[in-house]
Amino acid sequence: MATLVDRNTPLCRGENCNLRDDCYRYRAEPRHLQEYLTPSPVKDGNCDYFIRNKDAVMTNWDDTLFLRRGDFND
């Protein structure tokens, strides 16, 4: 099953994780000011945030900035 990801998807440092070698969040190239999942989301060898590398599909939304109503000074 495909999982949409972009450059704003939080990554993981893979601490104490046996899934990290196959996880997008661990293997992806970090960007400047990258966000990370902290603390490590691994519990009892499972991770609710695991994204299998082969299932990660990069979107075209990587540099999109979404503004909420009221974010403009007009």
mmCIF file of the N, C-alpha and C atoms, coordinates in Angstrom:
data_MODEL
# 
_entry.id   MODEL 
# 
loop_
_atom_site.group_PDB 
_atom_site.id 
_atom_site.type_symbol 
_atom_site.label_atom_id 
_atom_site.label_alt_id 
_atom_site.label_comp_id 
_atom_site.label_asym_id 
_atom_site.label_entity_id 
_atom_site.label_seq_id 
_atom_site.pdbx_PDB_ins_code 
_atom_site.Cartn_x 
_atom_site.Cartn_y 
_atom_site.Cartn_z 
_atom_site.occupancy 
_atom_site.B_iso_or_equiv 
_atom_site.pdbx_formal_charge 
_atom_site.auth_seq_id 
_atom_site.auth_comp_id 
_atom_site.auth_asym_id 
_atom_site.auth_atom_id 
_atom_site.pdbx_PDB_model_num 
ATOM 1   N N  . MET A 1 1  ? 0.836  -1.176 0.000  1.00 0.00 ? 1  MET A N  1 
ATOM 2   C CA . MET A 1 1  ? 0.000  0.000  0.000  1.00 0.00 ? 1  MET A CA 1 
ATOM 3   C C  . MET A 1 1  ? 0.887  1.248  0.000  1.00 0.00 ? 1  MET A C  1 
ATOM 4   N N  . ALA A 1 2  ? 0.635  2.180  -0.902 1.00 0.00 ? 2  ALA A N  1 
ATOM 5   C CA . ALA A 1 2  ? 1.433  3.395  -1.010 1.00 0.00 ? 2  ALA A CA 1 
ATOM 6   C C  . ALA A 1 2  ? 1.132  4.362  0.126  1.00 0.00 ? 2  ALA A C  1 
ATOM 7   N N  . THR A 1 3  ? 2.178  5.053  0.561  1.00 0.00 ? 3  THR A N  1 
ATOM 8   C CA . THR A 1 3  ? 2.049  6.083  1.587  1.00 0.00 ? 3  THR A CA 1 
ATOM 9   C C  . THR A 1 3  ? 2.629  7.369  1.038  1.00 0.00 ? 3  THR A C  1 
ATOM 10  N N  . LEU A 1 4  ? 1.834  8.437  0.992  1.00 0.00 ? 4  LEU A N  1 
ATOM 11  C CA . LEU A 1 4  ? 2.312  9.712  0.488  1.00 0.00 ? 4  LEU A CA 1 
ATOM 12  C C  . LEU A 1 4  ? 3.219  10.374 1.516  1.00 0.00 ? 4  LEU A C  1 
ATOM 13  N N  . VAL A 1 5  ? 4.370  10.815 1.061  1.00 0.00 ? 5  VAL A N  1 
ATOM 14  C CA . VAL A 1 5  ? 5.332  11.518 1.915  1.00 0.00 ? 5  VAL A CA 1 
ATOM 15  C C  . VAL A 1 5  ? 5.802  12.767 1.187  1.00 0.00 ? 5  VAL A C  1 
ATOM 16  N N  . ASP A 1 6  ? 6.344  13.710 1.908  1.00 0.00 ? 6  ASP A N  1 
ATOM 17  C CA . ASP A 1 6  ? 6.975  14.878 1.306  1.00 0.00 ? 6  ASP A CA 1 
ATOM 18  C C  . ASP A 1 6  ? 8.166  15.278 2.170  1.00 0.00 ? 6  ASP A C  1 
ATOM 19  N N  . ARG A 1 7  ? 8.827  16.353 1.818  1.00 0.00 ? 7  ARG A N  1 
ATOM 20  C CA . ARG A 1 7  ? 10.017 16.743 2.570  1.00 0.00 ? 7  ARG A CA 1 
ATOM 21  C C  . ARG A 1 7  ? 9.688  17.221 3.966  1.00 0.00 ? 7  ARG A C  1 
ATOM 22  N N  . ASN A 1 8  ? 8.425  17.459 4.260  1.00 0.00 ? 8  ASN A N  1 
ATOM 23  C CA . ASN A 1 8  ? 8.030  17.897 5.596  1.00 0.00 ? 8  ASN A CA 1 
ATOM 24  C C  . ASN A 1 8  ? 7.623  16.735 6.491  1.00 0.00 ? 8  ASN A C  1 
ATOM 25  N N  . THR A 1 9  ? 7.696  15.513 5.993  1.00 0.00 ? 9  THR A N  1 
ATOM 26  C CA . THR A 1 9  ? 7.371  14.340 6.792  1.00 0.00 ? 9  THR A CA 1 
ATOM 27  C C  . THR A 1 9  ? 8.427  14.181 7.883  1.00 0.00 ? 9  THR A C  1 
ATOM 28  N N  . PRO A 1 10 ? 8.034  14.161 9.156  1.00 0.00 ? 10 PRO A N  1 
ATOM 29  C CA . PRO A 1 10 ? 9.024  13.998 10.228 1.00 0.00 ? 10 PRO A CA 1 
ATOM 30  C C  . PRO A 1 10 ? 9.790  12.683 10.076 1.00 0.00 ? 10 PRO A C  1 
ATOM 31  N N  . LEU A 1 11 ? 11.083 12.745 10.285 1.00 0.00 ? 11 LEU A N  1 
ATOM 32  C CA . LEU A 1 11 ? 11.934 11.564 10.194 1.00 0.00 ? 11 LEU A CA 1 
ATOM 33  C C  . LEU A 1 11 ? 12.168 10.984 11.580 1.00 0.00 ? 11 LEU A C  1 
ATOM 34  N N  . CYS A 1 12 ? 12.907 9.886  11.628 1.00 0.00 ? 12 CYS A N  1 
ATOM 35  C CA . CYS A 1 12 ? 13.181 9.195  12.890 1.00 0.00 ? 12 CYS A CA 1 
ATOM 36  C C  . CYS A 1 12 ? 14.667 8.876  12.973 1.00 0.00 ? 12 CYS A C  1 
ATOM 37  N N  . ARG A 1 13 ? 15.224 8.947  14.152 1.00 0.00 ? 13 ARG A N  1 
ATOM 38  C CA . ARG A 1 13 ? 16.638 8.624  14.354 1.00 0.00 ? 13 ARG A CA 1 
ATOM 39  C C  . ARG A 1 13 ? 16.869 7.121  14.476 1.00 0.00 ? 13 ARG A C  1 
ATOM 40  N N  . GLY A 1 14 ? 15.817 6.330  14.582 1.00 0.00 ? 14 GLY A N  1 
ATOM 41  C CA . GLY A 1 14 ? 15.921 4.872  14.595 1.00 0.00 ? 14 GLY A CA 1 
ATOM 42  C C  . GLY A 1 14 ? 16.501 4.275  15.850 1.00 0.00 ? 14 GLY A C  1 
ATOM 43  N N  . GLU A 1 15 ? 16.445 4.994  16.950 1.00 0.00 ? 15 GLU A N  1 
ATOM 44  C CA . GLU A 1 15 ? 17.015 4.502  18.208 1.00 0.00 ? 15 GLU A CA 1 
ATOM 45  C C  . GLU A 1 15 ? 16.248 3.280  18.705 1.00 0.00 ? 15 GLU A C  1 
ATOM 46  N N  . ASN A 1 16 ? 16.985 2.211  19.001 1.00 0.00 ? 16 ASN A N  1 
ATOM 47  C CA . ASN A 1 16 ? 16.402 0.967  19.517 1.00 0.00 ? 16 ASN A CA 1 
ATOM 48  C C  . ASN A 1 16 ? 15.307 0.411  18.613 1.00 0.00 ? 16 ASN A C  1 
ATOM 49  N N  . CYS A 1 17 ? 15.481 0.526  17.310 1.00 0.00 ? 17 CYS A N  1 
ATOM 50  C CA . CYS A 1 17 ? 14.456 0.091  16.363 1.00 0.00 ? 17 CYS A CA 1 
ATOM 51  C C  . CYS A 1 17 ? 15.009 -0.982 15.431 1.00 0.00 ? 17 CYS A C  1 
ATOM 52  N N  . ASN A 1 18 ? 14.354 -2.121 15.410 1.00 0.00 ? 18 ASN A N  1 
ATOM 53  C CA . ASN A 1 18 ? 14.784 -3.188 14.507 1.00 0.00 ? 18 ASN A CA 1 
ATOM 54  C C  . ASN A 1 18 ? 14.127 -3.048 13.134 1.00 0.00 ? 18 ASN A C  1 
ATOM 55  N N  . LEU A 1 19 ? 13.263 -2.065 12.933 1.00 0.00 ? 19 LEU A N  1 
ATOM 56  C CA . LEU A 1 19 ? 12.602 -1.833 11.650 1.00 0.00 ? 19 LEU A CA 1 
ATOM 57  C C  . LEU A 1 19 ? 13.304 -0.759 10.820 1.00 0.00 ? 19 LEU A C  1 
ATOM 58  N N  . ARG A 1 20 ? 14.274 -0.071 11.396 1.00 0.00 ? 20 ARG A N  1 
ATOM 59  C CA . ARG A 1 20 ? 14.830 1.131  10.779 1.00 0.00 ? 20 ARG A CA 1 
ATOM 60  C C  . ARG A 1 20 ? 15.464 0.934  9.407  1.00 0.00 ? 20 ARG A C  1 
ATOM 61  N N  . ASP A 1 21 ? 16.051 -0.215 9.132  1.00 0.00 ? 21 ASP A N  1 
ATOM 62  C CA . ASP A 1 21 ? 16.698 -0.411 7.834  1.00 0.00 ? 21 ASP A CA 1 
ATOM 63  C C  . ASP A 1 21 ? 15.709 -0.465 6.683  1.00 0.00 ? 21 ASP A C  1 
ATOM 64  N N  . ASP A 1 22 ? 14.442 -0.672 6.954  1.00 0.00 ? 22 ASP A N  1 
ATOM 65  C CA . ASP A 1 22 ? 13.415 -0.717 5.917  1.00 0.00 ? 22 ASP A CA 1 
ATOM 66  C C  . ASP A 1 22 ? 12.414 0.431  6.062  1.00 0.00 ? 22 ASP A C  1 
ATOM 67  N N  . CYS A 1 23 ? 12.751 1.437  6.880  1.00 0.00 ? 23 CYS A N  1 
ATOM 68  C CA . CYS A 1 23 ? 11.801 2.517  7.176  1.00 0.00 ? 23 CYS A CA 1 
ATOM 69  C C  . CYS A 1 23 ? 12.194 3.821  6.467  1.00 0.00 ? 23 CYS A C  1 
ATOM 70  N N  . TYR A 1 24 ? 11.224 4.411  5.774  1.00 0.00 ? 24 TYR A N  1 
ATOM 71  C CA . TYR A 1 24 ? 11.450 5.683  5.098  1.00 0.00 ? 24 TYR A CA 1 
ATOM 72  C C  . TYR A 1 24 ? 11.889 6.762  6.073  1.00 0.00 ? 24 TYR A C  1 
ATOM 73  N N  . ARG A 1 25 ? 11.253 6.813  7.238  1.00 0.00 ? 25 ARG A N  1 
ATOM 74  C CA . ARG A 1 25 ? 11.552 7.879  8.197  1.00 0.00 ? 25 ARG A CA 1 
ATOM 75  C C  . ARG A 1 25 ? 13.003 7.837  8.679  1.00 0.00 ? 25 ARG A C  1 
ATOM 76  N N  . TYR A 1 26 ? 13.630 6.677  8.650  1.00 0.00 ? 26 TYR A N  1 
ATOM 77  C CA . TYR A 1 26 ? 15.029 6.550  9.052  1.00 0.00 ? 26 TYR A CA 1 
ATOM 78  C C  . TYR A 1 26 ? 15.971 6.729  7.860  1.00 0.00 ? 26 TYR A C  1 
ATOM 79  N N  . ARG A 1 27 ? 15.597 6.210  6.702  1.00 0.00 ? 27 ARG A N  1 
ATOM 80  C CA . ARG A 1 27 ? 16.493 6.179  5.537  1.00 0.00 ? 27 ARG A CA 1 
ATOM 81  C C  . ARG A 1 27 ? 16.478 7.451  4.688  1.00 0.00 ? 27 ARG A C  1 
ATOM 82  N N  . ALA A 1 28 ? 15.435 8.275  4.804  1.00 0.00 ? 28 ALA A N  1 
ATOM 83  C CA . ALA A 1 28 ? 15.327 9.477  3.966  1.00 0.00 ? 28 ALA A CA 1 
ATOM 84  C C  . ALA A 1 28 ? 16.446 10.474 4.270  1.00 0.00 ? 28 ALA A C  1 
ATOM 85  N N  . GLU A 1 29 ? 16.812 11.216 3.253  1.00 0.00 ? 29 GLU A N  1 
ATOM 86  C CA . GLU A 1 29 ? 17.835 12.259 3.384  1.00 0.00 ? 29 GLU A CA 1 
ATOM 87  C C  . GLU A 1 29 ? 17.248 13.443 4.149  1.00 0.00 ? 29 GLU A C  1 
ATOM 88  N N  . PRO A 1 30 ? 17.828 13.810 5.303  1.00 0.00 ? 30 PRO A N  1 
ATOM 89  C CA . PRO A 1 30 ? 17.282 14.944 6.059  1.00 0.00 ? 30 PRO A CA 1 
ATOM 90  C C  . PRO A 1 30 ? 17.520 16.259 5.325  1.00 0.00 ? 30 PRO A C  1 
ATOM 91  N N  . ARG A 1 31 ? 16.643 17.203 5.536  1.00 0.00 ? 31 ARG A N  1 
ATOM 92  C CA . ARG A 1 31 ? 16.783 18.533 4.952  1.00 0.00 ? 31 ARG A CA 1 
ATOM 93  C C  . ARG A 1 31 ? 17.179 19.503 6.059  1.00 0.00 ? 31 ARG A C  1 
ATOM 94  N N  . HIS A 1 32 ? 17.481 20.711 5.678  1.00 0.00 ? 32 HIS A N  1 
ATOM 95  C CA . HIS A 1 32 ? 17.821 21.744 6.646  1.00 0.00 ? 32 HIS A CA 1 
ATOM 96  C C  . HIS A 1 32 ? 16.631 21.954 7.584  1.00 0.00 ? 32 HIS A C  1 
ATOM 97  N N  . LEU A 1 33 ? 16.869 21.998 8.868  1.00 0.00 ? 33 LEU A N  1 
ATOM 98  C CA . LEU A 1 33 ? 15.833 22.167 9.886  1.00 0.00 ? 33 LEU A CA 1 
ATOM 99  C C  . LEU A 1 33 ? 14.802 21.029 9.874  1.00 0.00 ? 33 LEU A C  1 
ATOM 100 N N  . GLN A 1 34 ? 15.285 19.814 9.635  1.00 0.00 ? 34 GLN A N  1 
ATOM 101 C CA . GLN A 1 34 ? 14.413 18.642 9.586  1.00 0.00 ? 34 GLN A CA 1 
ATOM 102 C C  . GLN A 1 34 ? 13.771 18.377 10.942 1.00 0.00 ? 34 GLN A C  1 
ATOM 103 N N  . GLU A 1 35 ? 12.504 18.007 10.948 1.00 0.00 ? 35 GLU A N  1 
ATOM 104 C CA . GLU A 1 35 ? 11.816 17.620 12.174 1.00 0.00 ? 35 GLU A CA 1 
ATOM 105 C C  . GLU A 1 35 ? 11.980 16.113 12.366 1.00 0.00 ? 35 GLU A C  1 
ATOM 106 N N  . TYR A 1 36 ? 12.077 15.697 13.619 1.00 0.00 ? 36 TYR A N  1 
ATOM 107 C CA . TYR A 1 36 ? 12.216 14.278 13.957 1.00 0.00 ? 36 TYR A CA 1 
ATOM 108 C C  . TYR A 1 36 ? 11.165 13.884 14.984 1.00 0.00 ? 36 TYR A C  1 
ATOM 109 N N  . LEU A 1 37 ? 10.762 12.632 14.927 1.00 0.00 ? 37 LEU A N  1 
ATOM 110 C CA . LEU A 1 37 ? 9.880  12.070 15.941 1.00 0.00 ? 37 LEU A CA 1 
ATOM 111 C C  . LEU A 1 37 ? 10.699 11.870 17.203 1.00 0.00 ? 37 LEU A C  1 
ATOM 112 N N  . THR A 1 38 ? 10.335 12.511 18.279 1.00 0.00 ? 38 THR A N  1 
ATOM 113 C CA . THR A 1 38 ? 11.023 12.331 19.549 1.00 0.00 ? 38 THR A CA 1 
ATOM 114 C C  . THR A 1 38 ? 10.003 12.250 20.664 1.00 0.00 ? 38 THR A C  1 
ATOM 115 N N  . PRO A 1 39 ? 10.169 11.384 21.589 1.00 0.00 ? 39 PRO A N  1 
ATOM 116 C CA . PRO A 1 39 ? 11.177 10.326 21.631 1.00 0.00 ? 39 PRO A CA 1 
ATOM 117 C C  . PRO A 1 39 ? 10.864 9.260  20.581 1.00 0.00 ? 39 PRO A C  1 
ATOM 118 N N  . SER A 1 40 ? 11.741 8.283  20.477 1.00 0.00 ? 40 SER A N  1 
ATOM 119 C CA . SER A 1 40 ? 11.546 7.212  19.508 1.00 0.00 ? 40 SER A CA 1 
ATOM 120 C C  . SER A 1 40 ? 10.169 6.577  19.711 1.00 0.00 ? 40 SER A C  1 
ATOM 121 N N  . PRO A 1 41 ? 9.393  6.427  18.623 1.00 0.00 ? 41 PRO A N  1 
ATOM 122 C CA . PRO A 1 41 ? 8.032  5.916  18.753 1.00 0.00 ? 41 PRO A CA 1 
ATOM 123 C C  . PRO A 1 41 ? 7.928  4.389  18.861 1.00 0.00 ? 41 PRO A C  1 
ATOM 124 N N  . VAL A 1 42 ? 9.041  3.684  18.998 1.00 0.00 ? 42 VAL A N  1 
ATOM 125 C CA . VAL A 1 42 ? 9.036  2.222  19.061 1.00 0.00 ? 42 VAL A CA 1 
ATOM 126 C C  . VAL A 1 42 ? 8.577  1.745  20.431 1.00 0.00 ? 42 VAL A C  1 
ATOM 127 N N  . LYS A 1 43 ? 7.594  0.837  20.430 1.00 0.00 ? 43 LYS A N  1 
ATOM 128 C CA . LYS A 1 43 ? 7.100  0.240  21.674 1.00 0.00 ? 43 LYS A CA 1 
ATOM 129 C C  . LYS A 1 43 ? 6.907  -1.246 21.432 1.00 0.00 ? 43 LYS A C  1 
ATOM 130 N N  . ASP A 1 44 ? 7.574  -2.057 22.222 1.00 0.00 ? 44 ASP A N  1 
ATOM 131 C CA . ASP A 1 44 ? 7.483  -3.517 22.113 1.00 0.00 ? 44 ASP A CA 1 
ATOM 132 C C  . ASP A 1 44 ? 7.805  -4.015 20.708 1.00 0.00 ? 44 ASP A C  1 
ATOM 133 N N  . GLY A 1 45 ? 8.772  -3.383 20.042 1.00 0.00 ? 45 GLY A N  1 
ATOM 134 C CA . GLY A 1 45 ? 9.200  -3.804 18.713 1.00 0.00 ? 45 GLY A CA 1 
ATOM 135 C C  . GLY A 1 45 ? 8.289  -3.360 17.585 1.00 0.00 ? 45 GLY A C  1 
ATOM 136 N N  . ASN A 1 46 ? 7.263  -2.585 17.895 1.00 0.00 ? 46 ASN A N  1 
ATOM 137 C CA . ASN A 1 46 ? 6.330  -2.081 16.882 1.00 0.00 ? 46 ASN A CA 1 
ATOM 138 C C  . ASN A 1 46 ? 6.383  -0.561 16.823 1.00 0.00 ? 46 ASN A C  1 
ATOM 139 N N  . CYS A 1 47 ? 6.001  -0.030 15.672 1.00 0.00 ? 47 CYS A N  1 
ATOM 140 C CA . CYS A 1 47 ? 6.004  1.421  15.503 1.00 0.00 ? 47 CYS A CA 1 
ATOM 141 C C  . CYS A 1 47 ? 4.777  1.834  14.698 1.00 0.00 ? 47 CYS A C  1 
ATOM 142 N N  . ASP A 1 48 ? 3.957  2.697  15.269 1.00 0.00 ? 48 ASP A N  1 
ATOM 143 C CA . ASP A 1 48 ? 2.767  3.192  14.578 1.00 0.00 ? 48 ASP A CA 1 
ATOM 144 C C  . ASP A 1 48 ? 3.121  4.168  13.452 1.00 0.00 ? 48 ASP A C  1 
ATOM 145 N N  . TYR A 1 49 ? 4.376  4.646  13.407 1.00 0.00 ? 49 TYR A N  1 
ATOM 146 C CA . TYR A 1 49 ? 4.796  5.633  12.416 1.00 0.00 ? 49 TYR A CA 1 
ATOM 147 C C  . TYR A 1 49 ? 5.659  5.028  11.313 1.00 0.00 ? 49 TYR A C  1 
ATOM 148 N N  . PHE A 1 50 ? 5.780  3.719  11.267 1.00 0.00 ? 50 PHE A N  1 
ATOM 149 C CA . PHE A 1 50 ? 6.605  3.016  10.284 1.00 0.00 ? 50 PHE A CA 1 
ATOM 150 C C  . PHE A 1 50 ? 6.050  3.218  8.878  1.00 0.00 ? 50 PHE A C  1 
ATOM 151 N N  . ILE A 1 51 ? 6.940  3.612  7.950  1.00 0.00 ? 51 ILE A N  1 
ATOM 152 C CA . ILE A 1 51 ? 6.606  3.723  6.529  1.00 0.00 ? 51 ILE A CA 1 
ATOM 153 C C  . ILE A 1 51 ? 7.629  2.883  5.774  1.00 0.00 ? 51 ILE A C  1 
ATOM 154 N N  . ARG A 1 52 ? 7.185  1.785  5.186  1.00 0.00 ? 52 ARG A N  1 
ATOM 155 C CA . ARG A 1 52 ? 8.096  0.912  4.436  1.00 0.00 ? 52 ARG A CA 1 
ATOM 156 C C  . ARG A 1 52 ? 8.688  1.695  3.265  1.00 0.00 ? 52 ARG A C  1 
ATOM 157 N N  . ASN A 1 53 ? 10.012 1.626  3.112  1.00 0.00 ? 53 ASN A N  1 
ATOM 158 C CA . ASN A 1 53 ? 10.711 2.361  2.051  1.00 0.00 ? 53 ASN A CA 1 
ATOM 159 C C  . ASN A 1 53 ? 10.069 2.169  0.690  1.00 0.00 ? 53 ASN A C  1 
ATOM 160 N N  . LYS A 1 54 ? 9.774  0.942  0.331  1.00 0.00 ? 54 LYS A N  1 
ATOM 161 C CA . LYS A 1 54 ? 9.258  0.671  -1.016 1.00 0.00 ? 54 LYS A CA 1 
ATOM 162 C C  . LYS A 1 54 ? 7.834  1.193  -1.207 1.00 0.00 ? 54 LYS A C  1 
ATOM 163 N N  . ASP A 1 55 ? 7.138  1.520  -0.122 1.00 0.00 ? 55 ASP A N  1 
ATOM 164 C CA . ASP A 1 55 ? 5.771  2.026  -0.210 1.00 0.00 ? 55 ASP A CA 1 
ATOM 165 C C  . ASP A 1 55 ? 5.695  3.550  -0.168 1.00 0.00 ? 55 ASP A C  1 
ATOM 166 N N  . ALA A 1 56 ? 6.816  4.218  0.112  1.00 0.00 ? 56 ALA A N  1 
ATOM 167 C CA . ALA A 1 56 ? 6.833  5.682  0.216  1.00 0.00 ? 56 ALA A CA 1 
ATOM 168 C C  . ALA A 1 56 ? 6.789  6.306  -1.173 1.00 0.00 ? 56 ALA A C  1 
ATOM 169 N N  . VAL A 1 57 ? 5.807  7.168  -1.399 1.00 0.00 ? 57 VAL A N  1 
ATOM 170 C CA . VAL A 1 57 ? 5.643  7.856  -2.674 1.00 0.00 ? 57 VAL A CA 1 
ATOM 171 C C  . VAL A 1 57 ? 5.761  9.352  -2.421 1.00 0.00 ? 57 VAL A C  1 
ATOM 172 N N  . MET A 1 58 ? 6.776  9.984  -3.035 1.00 0.00 ? 58 MET A N  1 
ATOM 173 C CA . MET A 1 58 ? 7.006  11.418 -2.852 1.00 0.00 ? 58 MET A CA 1 
ATOM 174 C C  . MET A 1 58 ? 5.929  12.217 -3.576 1.00 0.00 ? 58 MET A C  1 
ATOM 175 N N  . THR A 1 59 ? 5.349  13.177 -2.886 1.00 0.00 ? 59 THR A N  1 
ATOM 176 C CA . THR A 1 59 ? 4.333  14.037 -3.486 1.00 0.00 ? 59 THR A CA 1 
ATOM 177 C C  . THR A 1 59 ? 4.983  15.271 -4.084 1.00 0.00 ? 59 THR A C  1 
ATOM 178 N N  . ASN A 1 60 ? 4.216  16.043 -4.789 1.00 0.00 ? 60 ASN A N  1 
ATOM 179 C CA . ASN A 1 60 ? 4.704  17.305 -5.357 1.00 0.00 ? 60 ASN A CA 1 
ATOM 180 C C  . ASN A 1 60 ? 4.490  18.459 -4.406 1.00 0.00 ? 60 ASN A C  1 
ATOM 181 N N  . TRP A 1 61 ? 4.060  18.174 -3.192 1.00 0.00 ? 61 TRP A N  1 
ATOM 182 C CA . TRP A 1 61 ? 3.737  19.223 -2.231 1.00 0.00 ? 61 TRP A CA 1 
ATOM 183 C C  . TRP A 1 61 ? 4.923  19.615 -1.375 1.00 0.00 ? 61 TRP A C  1 
ATOM 184 N N  . ASP A 1 62 ? 6.143  19.194 -1.728 1.00 0.00 ? 62 ASP A N  1 
ATOM 185 C CA . ASP A 1 62 ? 7.274  19.347 -0.819 1.00 0.00 ? 62 ASP A CA 1 
ATOM 186 C C  . ASP A 1 62 ? 7.581  20.775 -0.389 1.00 0.00 ? 62 ASP A C  1 
ATOM 187 N N  . ASP A 1 63 ? 7.327  21.786 -1.180 1.00 0.00 ? 63 ASP A N  1 
ATOM 188 C CA . ASP A 1 63 ? 7.656  23.147 -0.772 1.00 0.00 ? 63 ASP A CA 1 
ATOM 189 C C  . ASP A 1 63 ? 6.420  24.014 -0.564 1.00 0.00 ? 63 ASP A C  1 
ATOM 190 N N  . THR A 1 64 ? 5.272  23.395 -0.457 1.00 0.00 ? 64 THR A N  1 
ATOM 191 C CA . THR A 1 64 ? 4.041  24.145 -0.294 1.00 0.00 ? 64 THR A CA 1 
ATOM 192 C C  . THR A 1 64 ? 3.910  24.645 1.141  1.00 0.00 ? 64 THR A C  1 
ATOM 193 N N  . LEU A 1 65 ? 3.575  25.894 1.282  1.00 0.00 ? 65 LEU A N  1 
ATOM 194 C CA . LEU A 1 65 ? 3.330  26.481 2.602  1.00 0.00 ? 65 LEU A CA 1 
ATOM 195 C C  . LEU A 1 65 ? 1.830  26.731 2.705  1.00 0.00 ? 65 LEU A C  1 
ATOM 196 N N  . PHE A 1 66 ? 1.203  26.081 3.644  1.00 0.00 ? 66 PHE A N  1 
ATOM 197 C CA . PHE A 1 66 ? -0.227 26.249 3.830  1.00 0.00 ? 66 PHE A CA 1 
ATOM 198 C C  . PHE A 1 66 ? -0.457 27.309 4.899  1.00 0.00 ? 66 PHE A C  1 
ATOM 199 N N  . LEU A 1 67 ? -1.195 28.334 4.547  1.00 0.00 ? 67 LEU A N  1 
ATOM 200 C CA . LEU A 1 67 ? -1.495 29.411 5.481  1.00 0.00 ? 67 LEU A CA 1 
ATOM 201 C C  . LEU A 1 67 ? -2.952 29.315 5.912  1.00 0.00 ? 67 LEU A C  1 
ATOM 202 N N  . ARG A 1 68 ? -3.186 29.632 7.157  1.00 0.00 ? 68 ARG A N  1 
ATOM 203 C CA . ARG A 1 68 ? -4.553 29.638 7.670  1.00 0.00 ? 68 ARG A CA 1 
ATOM 204 C C  . ARG A 1 68 ? -5.154 31.030 7.499  1.00 0.00 ? 68 ARG A C  1 
ATOM 205 N N  . ARG A 1 69 ? -6.454 31.083 7.512  1.00 0.00 ? 69 ARG A N  1 
ATOM 206 C CA . ARG A 1 69 ? -7.135 32.371 7.456  1.00 0.00 ? 69 ARG A CA 1 
ATOM 207 C C  . ARG A 1 69 ? -6.682 33.208 8.650  1.00 0.00 ? 69 ARG A C  1 
ATOM 208 N N  . GLY A 1 70 ? -6.305 34.442 8.419  1.00 0.00 ? 70 GLY A N  1 
ATOM 209 C CA . GLY A 1 70 ? -5.850 35.315 9.483  1.00 0.00 ? 70 GLY A CA 1 
ATOM 210 C C  . GLY A 1 70 ? -4.329 35.382 9.575  1.00 0.00 ? 70 GLY A C  1 
ATOM 211 N N  . ASP A 1 71 ? -3.627 34.606 8.719  1.00 0.00 ? 71 ASP A N  1 
ATOM 212 C CA . ASP A 1 71 ? -2.173 34.643 8.739  1.00 0.00 ? 71 ASP A CA 1 
ATOM 213 C C  . ASP A 1 71 ? -1.607 35.853 7.990  1.00 0.00 ? 71 ASP A C  1 
ATOM 214 N N  . PHE A 1 72 ? -2.451 36.566 7.270  1.00 0.00 ? 72 PHE A N  1 
ATOM 215 C CA . PHE A 1 72 ? -1.992 37.722 6.515  1.00 0.00 ? 72 PHE A CA 1 
ATOM 216 C C  . PHE A 1 72 ? -2.271 39.001 7.286  1.00 0.00 ? 72 PHE A C  1 
ATOM 217 N N  . ASN A 1 73 ? -1.404 39.972 7.151  1.00 0.00 ? 73 ASN A N  1 
ATOM 218 C CA . ASN A 1 73 ? -1.603 41.277 7.772  1.00 0.00 ? 73 ASN A CA 1 
ATOM 219 C C  . ASN A 1 73 ? -2.161 42.245 6.737  1.00 0.00 ? 73 ASN A C  1 
ATOM 220 N N  . ASP A 1 74 ? -3.430 42.134 6.431  1.00 0.00 ? 74 ASP A N  1 
ATOM 221 C CA . ASP A 1 74 ? -4.007 43.029 5.434  1.00 0.00 ? 74 ASP A CA 1 
ATOM 222 C C  . ASP A 1 74 ? -5.210 43.754 5.970  1.00 0.00 ? 74 ASP A C  1 
# 
